[in-house]
Amino acid sequence: MFHKICLAVLCCVLLPAPLLVSAQSYPSKPVRIIVPFSAGSASDIVARIISQRLAEDLGQPVIVDNKPGAIGTIGANLAAKAPPDGYAISLGASGTHGSSVSLFNKLPYDPVKDFAPITLIGYVPFALVAGNDLPENSLQELVASVKANPGKRSLGAASGVGRLFGELFKMTAAADMTIIPYKSVSPAFIDLISGRLDCMFETVAASLPQIKAGRLKALVVTSSKRSALLPQIPTIAESGYPGFEANVWTAFFAPAGTPKEIIAKLNTVIVRVLQLQEVREKMMENGTEAAVSTPEQLGEMVKLEIAKWARVVKEANLPKVD
């Protein structure tokens, strides 16, 4: 024990004085959260829910600063180049810090090298939904039917994320399905309900009203564990494909080079906020299930996400953005 105390003291002595002062007094002015999506978006709402309680814990105003554009990459690039002093943190997502690495020909930032992870915020689970006319009522039945009739079953994609999830599922299950793109979710739901479209991946939150009304049914969810919004529906991992997981997730990051003491303080405070029942309930109303992590866990997750979507983009030969 004495050895550990001495070592800790020595480490403090060896730290530069300005760094120690900065970490101890942080924050001494307002903190900005750069959100790379528009005001009113799901990510923006989550950031604002958290910022209100975060300001109380930090004792300083926490300002949400929306910088939308180019699927979030404009704001992420601005966040990467912010001063590494803890006063400009950012909300990153599975797109900005995962799939965009492979979907853009040249990303102006590196999600690993240019950011210091703070903590995971939460994830938005998707469900594989279908109209009631679809004869199959489980993923196992659907895959068996697809394999018996290759290329004849349709899988809708109402967003870029839906397309990625569809391609990942096709690869994982070796399911030869035809992906039908839609400009938005409404016409896709109409085609599902009418039977013109077999199934599609869509957020649980968007699908829930149609499921509750009896117009759609959910076969599985894409998260690693069952969704609190649809606890009776199994995961894809439970349904014969262990390890399958696909979520839209959000997390907090700071610019690379931000002092570790500040990262640690932000992690502690944000995790405490995310564990508040009031915050979790508000996030759930928005379709986001709260989740937390250590900075190290988040850093490893980002690397795994980049690798996963790189494989999907390459094998599906998806077009890249200039």
C-alpha positions as a Python dict, from the first residue, in 0.01 Angstrom:
ca = {
    (1, 'M'): (0, 0, 0),
    (2, 'F'): (280, 242, 92),
    (3, 'H'): (451, 167, -236),
    (4, 'K'): (132, 247, -428),
    (5, 'I'): (86, 577, -242),
    (6, 'C'): (445, 679, -307),
    (7, 'L'): (409, 593, -672),
    (8, 'A'): (92, 798, -700),
    (9, 'V'): (258, 1097, -534),
    (10, 'L'): (559, 1065, -763),
    (11, 'C'): (335, 1062, -1069),
    (12, 'C'): (167, 1381, -951),
    (13, 'V'): (501, 1549, -891),
    (14, 'L'): (618, 1461, -1239),
    (15, 'L'): (306, 1604, -1406),
    (16, 'P'): (350, 1951, -1555),
    (17, 'A'): (218, 2218, -1318),
    (18, 'P'): (-17, 2382, -1575),
    (19, 'L'): (-175, 2042, -1643),
    (20, 'L'): (-239, 1979, -1275),
    (21, 'V'): (-392, 2321, -1228),
    (22, 'S'): (-605, 2278, -1540),
    (23, 'A'): (-738, 1940, -1431),
    (24, 'Q'): (-809, 2049, -1074),
    (25, 'S'): (-994, 2367, -1168),
    (26, 'Y'): (-1182, 2218, -1464),
    (27, 'P'): (-1428, 2342, -1567),
    (28, 'S'): (-1388, 2712, -1501),
    (29, 'K'): (-1603, 2826, -1794),
    (30, 'P'): (-1890, 2693, -2010),
    (31, 'V'): (-1846, 2358, -2185),
    (32, 'R'): (-1958, 2316, -2546),
    (33, 'I'): (-2100, 1994, -2692),
    (34, 'I'): (-2056, 1986, -3068),
    (35, 'V'): (-2342, 1783, -3219),
    (36, 'P'): (-2277, 1705, -3587),
    (37, 'F'): (-2649, 1675, -3662),
    (38, 'S'): (-2933, 1924, -3695),
    (39, 'A'): (-3138, 2061, -3407),
    (40, 'G'): (-3433, 1835, -3334),
    (41, 'S'): (-3262, 1519, -3454),
    (42, 'A'): (-3254, 1215, -3225),
    (43, 'S'): (-2888, 1274, -3139),
    (44, 'D'): (-2951, 1641, -3068),
    (45, 'I'): (-3238, 1559, -2832),
    (46, 'V'): (-3021, 1310, -2642),
    (47, 'A'): (-2740, 1566, -2612),
    (48, 'R'): (-2982, 1824, -2471),
    (49, 'I'): (-3129, 1579, -2221),
    (50, 'I'): (-2781, 1505, -2090),
    (51, 'S'): (-2652, 1863, -2106),
    (52, 'Q'): (-2914, 1990, -1861),
    (53, 'R'): (-2804, 1754, -1582),
    (54, 'L'): (-2439, 1775, -1681),
    (55, 'A'): (-2441, 2150, -1626),
    (56, 'E'): (-2568, 2097, -1272),
    (57, 'D'): (-2292, 1847, -1192),
    (58, 'L'): (-2012, 2050, -1351),
    (59, 'G'): (-2127, 2381, -1208),
    (60, 'Q'): (-2093, 2549, -1548),
    (61, 'P'): (-2328, 2601, -1844),
    (62, 'V'): (-2317, 2322, -2103),
    (63, 'I'): (-2404, 2450, -2449),
    (64, 'V'): (-2520, 2230, -2738),
    (65, 'D'): (-2368, 2355, -3064),
    (66, 'N'): (-2518, 2198, -3377),
    (67, 'K'): (-2284, 2164, -3676),
    (68, 'P'): (-2473, 1944, -3925),
    (69, 'G'): (-2380, 1840, -4276),
    (70, 'A'): (-2229, 1556, -4482),
    (71, 'I'): (-2380, 1281, -4264),
    (72, 'G'): (-2223, 1433, -3955),
    (73, 'T'): (-1868, 1448, -4085),
    (74, 'I'): (-1852, 1829, -4099),
    (75, 'G'): (-1923, 1863, -3730),
    (76, 'A'): (-1697, 1569, -3643),
    (77, 'N'): (-1411, 1734, -3832),
    (78, 'L'): (-1465, 2061, -3642),
    (79, 'A'): (-1469, 1867, -3315),
    (80, 'A'): (-1145, 1688, -3402),
    (81, 'K'): (-970, 2022, -3453),
    (82, 'A'): (-1102, 2191, -3136),
    (83, 'P'): (-854, 2283, -2860),
    (84, 'P'): (-782, 1977, -2642),
    (85, 'D'): (-875, 2149, -2316),
    (86, 'G'): (-1208, 1984, -2233),
    (87, 'Y'): (-1419, 2286, -2321),
    (88, 'A'): (-1529, 2150, -2659),
    (89, 'I'): (-1640, 1788, -2646),
    (90, 'S'): (-1849, 1623, -2913),
    (91, 'L'): (-2123, 1372, -2970),
    (92, 'G'): (-1997, 1107, -3209),
    (93, 'A'): (-2200, 828, -3362),
    (94, 'S'): (-2176, 496, -3539),
    (95, 'G'): (-2169, 687, -3867),
    (96, 'T'): (-1916, 959, -3789),
    (97, 'H'): (-1684, 723, -3599),
    (98, 'G'): (-1760, 394, -3773),
    (99, 'S'): (-1906, 340, -4117),
    (100, 'S'): (-1805, 678, -4264),
    (101, 'V'): (-1442, 568, -4268),
    (102, 'S'): (-1531, 326, -4547),
    (103, 'L'): (-1819, 517, -4708),
    (104, 'F'): (-1614, 832, -4780),
    (105, 'N'): (-1325, 835, -5025),
    (106, 'K'): (-1137, 1073, -4799),
    (107, 'L'): (-1252, 1147, -4447),
    (108, 'P'): (-1098, 1474, -4316),
    (109, 'Y'): (-1037, 1326, -3970),
    (110, 'D'): (-933, 996, -3813),
    (111, 'P'): (-1193, 867, -3563),
    (112, 'V'): (-921, 683, -3369),
    (113, 'K'): (-617, 913, -3381),
    (114, 'D'): (-796, 1249, -3364),
    (115, 'F'): (-1026, 1179, -3069),
    (116, 'A'): (-1004, 1085, -2703),
    (117, 'P'): (-1300, 861, -2608),
    (118, 'I'): (-1500, 961, -2299),
    (119, 'T'): (-1801, 728, -2270),
    (120, 'L'): (-2071, 555, -2464),
    (121, 'I'): (-2409, 735, -2439),
    (122, 'G'): (-2654, 482, -2574),
    (123, 'Y'): (-2778, 295, -2875),
    (124, 'V'): (-3082, 288, -3100),
    (125, 'P'): (-3185, -73, -3167),
    (126, 'F'): (-3336, -174, -3500),
    (127, 'A'): (-3590, -445, -3567),
    (128, 'L'): (-3649, -664, -3869),
    (129, 'V'): (-4014, -587, -3936),
    (130, 'A'): (-4263, -734, -4181),
    (131, 'G'): (-4625, -707, -4279),
    (132, 'N'): (-4878, -952, -4142),
    (133, 'D'): (-4909, -1115, -4484),
    (134, 'L'): (-4555, -1252, -4456),
    (135, 'P'): (-4606, -1622, -4380),
    (136, 'E'): (-4286, -1653, -4174),
    (137, 'N'): (-4303, -1558, -3806),
    (138, 'S'): (-3940, -1609, -3703),
    (139, 'L'): (-3595, -1537, -3840),
    (140, 'Q'): (-3525, -1909, -3878),
    (141, 'E'): (-3837, -1953, -4092),
    (142, 'L'): (-3751, -1648, -4302),
    (143, 'V'): (-3393, -1758, -4370),
    (144, 'A'): (-3510, -2109, -4462),
    (145, 'S'): (-3761, -1959, -4708),
    (146, 'V'): (-3498, -1727, -4856),
    (147, 'K'): (-3256, -2014, -4909),
    (148, 'A'): (-3529, -2217, -5076),
    (149, 'N'): (-3612, -1921, -5303),
    (150, 'P'): (-3284, -1730, -5357),
    (151, 'G'): (-3320, -1375, -5486),
    (152, 'K'): (-3699, -1375, -5465),
    (153, 'R'): (-3751, -1212, -5124),
    (154, 'S'): (-3724, -835, -5078),
    (155, 'L'): (-3554, -638, -4801),
    (156, 'G'): (-3631, -266, -4779),
    (157, 'A'): (-3381, 5, -4689),
    (158, 'A'): (-3525, 344, -4595),
    (159, 'S'): (-3186, 492, -4498),
    (160, 'G'): (-2814, 438, -4539),
    (161, 'V'): (-2810, 269, -4200),
    (162, 'G'): (-3092, 36, -4302),
    (163, 'R'): (-2893, -57, -4613),
    (164, 'L'): (-2581, -134, -4408),
    (165, 'F'): (-2777, -346, -4161),
    (166, 'G'): (-2942, -530, -4449),
    (167, 'E'): (-2611, -604, -4616),
    (168, 'L'): (-2460, -723, -4287),
    (169, 'F'): (-2756, -955, -4233),
    (170, 'K'): (-2733, -1094, -4586),
    (171, 'M'): (-2364, -1168, -4537),
    (172, 'T'): (-2411, -1321, -4193),
    (173, 'A'): (-2705, -1546, -4285),
    (174, 'A'): (-2588, -1612, -4642),
    (175, 'A'): (-2933, -1489, -4745),
    (176, 'D'): (-2981, -1397, -5110),
    (177, 'M'): (-3237, -1117, -5083),
    (178, 'T'): (-3304, -819, -5309),
    (179, 'I'): (-3257, -486, -5134),
    (180, 'I'): (-3515, -223, -5231),
    (181, 'P'): (-3414, 137, -5151),
    (182, 'Y'): (-3669, 392, -5025),
    (183, 'K'): (-3630, 767, -4981),
    (184, 'S'): (-3802, 758, -4641),
    (185, 'V'): (-3963, 518, -4399),
    (186, 'S'): (-4329, 608, -4468),
    (187, 'P'): (-4356, 461, -4821),
    (188, 'A'): (-4159, 158, -4704),
    (189, 'F'): (-4409, 98, -4422),
    (190, 'I'): (-4697, 131, -4670),
    (191, 'D'): (-4540, -136, -4892),
    (192, 'L'): (-4476, -361, -4592),
    (193, 'I'): (-4834, -335, -4474),
    (194, 'S'): (-4971, -395, -4824),
    (195, 'G'): (-4743, -694, -4882),
    (196, 'R'): (-4549, -541, -5172),
    (197, 'L'): (-4232, -552, -4958),
    (198, 'D'): (-4135, -857, -4751),
    (199, 'C'): (-3935, -703, -4466),
    (200, 'M'): (-3693, -429, -4367),
    (201, 'F'): (-3466, -312, -4087),
    (202, 'E'): (-3597, -1, -3912),
    (203, 'T'): (-3558, 155, -3568),
    (204, 'V'): (-3766, -1, -3294),
    (205, 'A'): (-3894, 345, -3202),
    (206, 'A'): (-4024, 418, -3554),
    (207, 'S'): (-4170, 70, -3595),
    (208, 'L'): (-4339, 46, -3255),
    (209, 'P'): (-4660, 241, -3338),
    (210, 'Q'): (-4721, 15, -3641),
    (211, 'I'): (-4647, -297, -3435),
    (212, 'K'): (-4880, -190, -3153),
    (213, 'A'): (-5154, -113, -3406),
    (214, 'G'): (-5122, -465, -3543),
    (215, 'R'): (-5014, -354, -3890),
    (216, 'L'): (-4655, -483, -3867),
    (217, 'K'): (-4478, -761, -3681),
    (218, 'A'): (-4119, -773, -3555),
    (219, 'L'): (-3918, -1090, -3610),
    (220, 'V'): (-3593, -996, -3433),
    (221, 'V'): (-3395, -698, -3302),
    (222, 'T'): (-3039, -619, -3406),
    (223, 'S'): (-2894, -529, -3065),
    (224, 'S'): (-2684, -771, -2857),
    (225, 'K'): (-2958, -786, -2595),
    (226, 'R'): (-3335, -759, -2620),
    (227, 'S'): (-3480, -411, -2649),
    (228, 'A'): (-3663, -273, -2348),
    (229, 'L'): (-3920, -143, -2597),
    (230, 'L'): (-3981, -493, -2740),
    (231, 'P'): (-3870, -733, -2466),
    (232, 'Q'): (-4066, -1024, -2613),
    (233, 'I'): (-3875, -1012, -2944),
    (234, 'P'): (-3549, -1214, -2965),
    (235, 'T'): (-3219, -1082, -3093),
    (236, 'I'): (-3056, -1203, -3414),
    (237, 'A'): (-2779, -1346, -3196),
    (238, 'E'): (-3039, -1555, -3009),
    (239, 'S'): (-3191, -1670, -3337),
    (240, 'G'): (-2898, -1867, -3470),
    (241, 'Y'): (-2632, -1605, -3541),
    (242, 'P'): (-2419, -1562, -3226),
    (243, 'G'): (-2223, -1239, -3208),
    (244, 'F'): (-2447, -1048, -3450),
    (245, 'E'): (-2493, -690, -3338),
    (246, 'A'): (-2582, -376, -3531),
    (247, 'N'): (-2685, -52, -3365),
    (248, 'V'): (-2688, 318, -3422),
    (249, 'W'): (-2489, 429, -3120),
    (250, 'T'): (-2381, 763, -2978),
    (251, 'A'): (-2088, 851, -2756),
    (252, 'F'): (-1894, 1145, -2620),
    (253, 'F'): (-1544, 1226, -2742),
    (254, 'A'): (-1287, 1497, -2676),
    (255, 'P'): (-1010, 1607, -2911),
    (256, 'A'): (-696, 1395, -2896),
    (257, 'G'): (-449, 1533, -2645),
    (258, 'T'): (-710, 1632, -2386),
    (259, 'P'): (-558, 1569, -2040),
    (260, 'K'): (-645, 1226, -1902),
    (261, 'E'): (-757, 1382, -1574),
    (262, 'I'): (-1020, 1585, -1759),
    (263, 'I'): (-1131, 1279, -1956),
    (264, 'A'): (-1164, 1086, -1629),
    (265, 'K'): (-1369, 1364, -1469),
    (266, 'L'): (-1599, 1389, -1770),
    (267, 'N'): (-1644, 1012, -1776),
    (268, 'T'): (-1735, 1003, -1407),
    (269, 'V'): (-1985, 1288, -1430),
    (270, 'I'): (-2147, 1179, -1757),
    (271, 'V'): (-2181, 818, -1645),
    (272, 'R'): (-2349, 941, -1326),
    (273, 'V'): (-2595, 1146, -1534),
    (274, 'L'): (-2668, 850, -1763),
    (275, 'Q'): (-2749, 632, -1464),
    (276, 'L'): (-3025, 866, -1347),
    (277, 'Q'): (-3366, 706, -1398),
    (278, 'E'): (-3515, 1036, -1516),
    (279, 'V'): (-3249, 1070, -1787),
    (280, 'R'): (-3281, 708, -1897),
    (281, 'E'): (-3659, 740, -1926),
    (282, 'K'): (-3636, 1058, -2133),
    (283, 'M'): (-3383, 894, -2364),
    (284, 'M'): (-3604, 586, -2397),
    (285, 'E'): (-3896, 809, -2501),
    (286, 'N'): (-3670, 924, -2783),
    (287, 'G'): (-3590, 564, -2881),
    (288, 'T'): (-3240, 559, -2732),
    (289, 'E'): (-3142, 302, -2472),
    (290, 'A'): (-2880, 444, -2235),
    (291, 'A'): (-2544, 268, -2207),
    (292, 'V'): (-2212, 364, -2051),
    (293, 'S'): (-1848, 260, -2086),
    (294, 'T'): (-1496, 342, -1983),
    (295, 'P'): (-1288, 548, -2226),
    (296, 'E'): (-1086, 235, -2304),
    (297, 'Q'): (-1394, 27, -2381),
    (298, 'L'): (-1528, 296, -2613),
    (299, 'G'): (-1194, 322, -2791),
    (300, 'E'): (-1190, -52, -2860),
    (301, 'M'): (-1552, -46, -2974),
    (302, 'V'): (-1476, 226, -3230),
    (303, 'K'): (-1196, 15, -3379),
    (304, 'L'): (-1424, -289, -3403),
    (305, 'E'): (-1703, -84, -3563),
    (306, 'I'): (-1466, 60, -3825),
    (307, 'A'): (-1345, -290, -3915),
    (308, 'K'): (-1697, -438, -3926),
    (309, 'W'): (-1843, -179, -4159),
    (310, 'A'): (-1532, -174, -4378),
    (311, 'R'): (-1590, -544, -4445),
    (312, 'V'): (-1959, -486, -4524),
    (313, 'V'): (-1891, -192, -4757),
    (314, 'K'): (-1623, -387, -4941),
    (315, 'E'): (-1812, -716, -4979),
    (316, 'A'): (-2137, -544, -5078),
    (317, 'N'): (-1945, -315, -5316),
    (318, 'L'): (-2131, -10, -5185),
    (319, 'P'): (-2064, 324, -5357),
    (320, 'K'): (-1843, 575, -5180),
    (321, 'V'): (-1900, 947, -5120),
    (322, 'D'): (-1647, 1194, -5262),
}
